[in-house]
Amino acid sequence: MSDTIFDKILRKEIPARVVYEDADVFAFHDISPQAPVHVLVIPKHKLVKFADIAQAPDHVVAGLFKGAAKVAELLGLSEHGYRVVSNCGKDGGQTVDYLHLHILGKRRLSWPPG
């Protein structure tokens, strides 16, 4: 697997506005937000894309989703709602080859998303 910007952010070689970190995940504000709140959550155990979850250890998958839920709670998004998105592959809009979840909130989000 090649190094990505997220690998460098995780190693703290590139600064990020950190929201949350634990043993399983690292969460930080997106540099190009698509909503008033737009945070990325990455697993510390690197996976390239969402489809890789099928072969990932259960604790990695659980840690990612529990971490995302914790981040949404910390950001105060639970009362009014939010969206969790993972883009998978080129046609799905994935631009960084590192699995990540987008947490978007603090405005009404339209459907379908695009």
PyMOL commands that set and color helices and strands:
alter all, ss='L'
color gray80, all
select helices_A, chain A and resi 5-10+50-55+58-74
alter helices_A, ss='H'
color red, helices_A
select strands_A, chain A and resi 18-21+25-29+37-43+82-85+101-105
alter strands_A, ss='S'
color yellow, strands_A
deselect
rebuild
show_as cartoon
